[in-house]
Amino acid sequence: MKLRKGLIVAGVLGMSLIFSACQATDVIGKAAVISFEELLEVSSDKLSFDTEANTWVLESPAGDKFKWSKDFSITEADGIIEFKASPFINAGLDVTKLPENYIYDDVKDILTLNFELGEDKFNYSGEATALDSFKNIVQAKRELIGYHEAFDHYGITLGDGNKFEWAKDMDNNNKDIVFVLEPKPFIEAGVDPKQVEGWVFGKVEMKDNGNIVEMEKFLKPFDVK
């Protein structure tokens, strides 16, 4: 049984963040694939395949991981974010109070957030690549892909307010990738959000059902190029 369903602040948290998947659908989808391909090329030494989970793995310079499924029809978790648990534990986190799809590994000091994105079967012509799998996600779940115009980033919505974003043009952006976490489950589990080392916490403006609203997020950006 599958798991339950679960931007960058460039130094100034008050700047506007619009994450929209409803405009210029074909343009955004195609451009997201092109920019993601560039990210994979630049980060080739940080790209791998998790055979056990059947997911591709992109690792940040600090070891944080974004994983995406090779085939939604056979994976329990289709989109995954992994990061060090200790900054949250040191800020008061009681891991026993986290949602069931948030998994804590005390040996590796890792929190893994697992999200179901669908049950689509992905077909490939020849040996599948990481980019091929991402293209399948864009084709099958176009609504998950968004564009943040103010900072020129694309991103994928993973569920429950969590996202992974990357720059459209890494040559003109020093925030090439960003991990975006919904803080509510952590705060409800005892975390003091302002005490989480290595993560930026604050309000950002986002589009929700056509309206611009402020939402609190944990953000962790990296320059990978």
BELWOLIN-V671796 format. One record per residue. N is the residue number from 0. SS is DSSP state (H for helix, E for strand, - for the rest). PHI is phi in whole degrees, 0 to 359 (none if undefined). Layout:
n->N ss->SS phi->PHI
n->N ss->SS phi->PHI
This chain:
n->0 ss->- phi->none
n->1 ss->- phi->289
n->2 ss->- phi->295
n->3 ss->- phi->290
n->4 ss->- phi->294
n->5 ss->- phi->296
n->6 ss->- phi->none
n->7 ss->- phi->250
n->8 ss->- phi->267
n->9 ss->- phi->277
n->10 ss->- phi->85
n->11 ss->- phi->227
n->12 ss->- phi->290
n->13 ss->- phi->279
n->14 ss->- phi->289
n->15 ss->- phi->285
n->16 ss->- phi->232
n->17 ss->- phi->244
n->18 ss->- phi->244
n->19 ss->E phi->234
n->20 ss->- phi->246
n->21 ss->- phi->250
n->22 ss->- phi->249
n->23 ss->- phi->44
n->24 ss->H phi->310
n->25 ss->H phi->296
n->26 ss->H phi->298
n->27 ss->H phi->295
n->28 ss->H phi->299
n->29 ss->H phi->293
n->30 ss->H phi->292
n->31 ss->H phi->297
n->32 ss->H phi->294
n->33 ss->H phi->299
n->34 ss->H phi->290
n->35 ss->H phi->292
n->36 ss->H phi->298
n->37 ss->H phi->297
n->38 ss->H phi->300
n->39 ss->H phi->295
n->40 ss->H phi->293
n->41 ss->H phi->294
n->42 ss->- phi->255
n->43 ss->H phi->303
n->44 ss->H phi->283
n->45 ss->H phi->251
n->46 ss->E phi->254
n->47 ss->E phi->209
n->48 ss->E phi->235
n->49 ss->E phi->268
n->50 ss->- phi->298
n->51 ss->- phi->296
n->52 ss->- phi->270
n->53 ss->- phi->59
n->54 ss->E phi->227
n->55 ss->E phi->277
n->56 ss->E phi->231
n->57 ss->E phi->245
n->58 ss->E phi->255
n->59 ss->- phi->282
n->60 ss->- phi->301
n->61 ss->- phi->262
n->62 ss->- phi->99
n->63 ss->- phi->293
n->64 ss->E phi->229
n->65 ss->E phi->247
n->66 ss->E phi->237
n->67 ss->E phi->227
n->68 ss->E phi->290
n->69 ss->- phi->280
n->70 ss->- phi->197
n->71 ss->- phi->303
n->72 ss->- phi->289
n->73 ss->- phi->237
n->74 ss->- phi->255
n->75 ss->- phi->285
n->76 ss->- phi->242
n->77 ss->- phi->267
n->78 ss->E phi->228
n->79 ss->E phi->224
n->80 ss->E phi->237
n->81 ss->E phi->235
n->82 ss->E phi->199
n->83 ss->E phi->296
n->84 ss->- phi->277
n->85 ss->H phi->303
n->86 ss->H phi->300
n->87 ss->H phi->280
n->88 ss->H phi->296
n->89 ss->- phi->295
n->90 ss->- phi->265
n->91 ss->- phi->111
n->92 ss->- phi->295
n->93 ss->- phi->258
n->94 ss->H phi->297
n->95 ss->H phi->288
n->96 ss->H phi->259
n->97 ss->- phi->283
n->98 ss->- phi->302
n->99 ss->- phi->294
n->100 ss->- phi->269
n->101 ss->E phi->256
n->102 ss->E phi->253
n->103 ss->E phi->255
n->104 ss->E phi->249
n->105 ss->- phi->287
n->106 ss->- phi->287
n->107 ss->- phi->269
n->108 ss->- phi->58
n->109 ss->E phi->233
n->110 ss->E phi->253
n->111 ss->E phi->242
n->112 ss->E phi->257
n->113 ss->E phi->252
n->114 ss->E phi->227
n->115 ss->- phi->274
n->116 ss->- phi->249
n->117 ss->- phi->161
n->118 ss->- phi->234
n->119 ss->- phi->292
n->120 ss->- phi->269
n->121 ss->- phi->260
n->122 ss->- phi->252
n->123 ss->- phi->230
n->124 ss->- phi->255
n->125 ss->- phi->87
n->126 ss->- phi->291
n->127 ss->- phi->288
n->128 ss->- phi->245
n->129 ss->H phi->300
n->130 ss->H phi->293
n->131 ss->H phi->302
n->132 ss->H phi->293
n->133 ss->H phi->295
n->134 ss->H phi->300
n->135 ss->H phi->297
n->136 ss->H phi->295
n->137 ss->H phi->299
n->138 ss->H phi->290
n->139 ss->H phi->279
n->140 ss->- phi->228
n->141 ss->H phi->304
n->142 ss->H phi->293
n->143 ss->H phi->279
n->144 ss->E phi->263
n->145 ss->E phi->229
n->146 ss->E phi->232
n->147 ss->E phi->256
n->148 ss->- phi->296
n->149 ss->- phi->300
n->150 ss->- phi->250
n->151 ss->- phi->59
n->152 ss->E phi->237
n->153 ss->E phi->253
n->154 ss->E phi->197
n->155 ss->E phi->239
n->156 ss->E phi->279
n->157 ss->E phi->259
n->158 ss->E phi->124
n->159 ss->- phi->56
n->160 ss->- phi->86
n->161 ss->E phi->261
n->162 ss->E phi->214
n->163 ss->E phi->231
n->164 ss->E phi->235
n->165 ss->E phi->214
n->166 ss->E phi->286
n->167 ss->- phi->293
n->168 ss->- phi->227
n->169 ss->H phi->290
n->170 ss->H phi->291
n->171 ss->H phi->243
n->172 ss->- phi->212
n->173 ss->- phi->267
n->174 ss->- phi->243
n->175 ss->- phi->286
n->176 ss->E phi->225
n->177 ss->E phi->215
n->178 ss->E phi->266
n->179 ss->E phi->238
n->180 ss->E phi->245
n->181 ss->E phi->283
n->182 ss->- phi->282
n->183 ss->H phi->306
n->184 ss->H phi->299
n->185 ss->H phi->287
n->186 ss->H phi->296
n->187 ss->H phi->294
n->188 ss->- phi->263
n->189 ss->- phi->104
n->190 ss->- phi->284
n->191 ss->- phi->273
n->192 ss->H phi->299
n->193 ss->H phi->278
n->194 ss->H phi->253
n->195 ss->- phi->276
n->196 ss->- phi->291
n->197 ss->- phi->91
n->198 ss->- phi->241
n->199 ss->E phi->270
n->200 ss->E phi->240
n->201 ss->E phi->175
n->202 ss->E phi->269
n->203 ss->E phi->229
n->204 ss->E phi->272
n->205 ss->E phi->223
n->206 ss->E phi->268
n->207 ss->E phi->230
n->208 ss->- phi->54
n->209 ss->- phi->86
n->210 ss->E phi->251
n->211 ss->E phi->274
n->212 ss->E phi->228
n->213 ss->E phi->268
n->214 ss->E phi->229
n->215 ss->E phi->278
n->216 ss->E phi->216
n->217 ss->E phi->266
n->218 ss->E phi->233
n->219 ss->E phi->222
n->220 ss->E phi->267
n->221 ss->E phi->220
n->222 ss->- phi->260
n->223 ss->- phi->251
n->224 ss->- phi->252
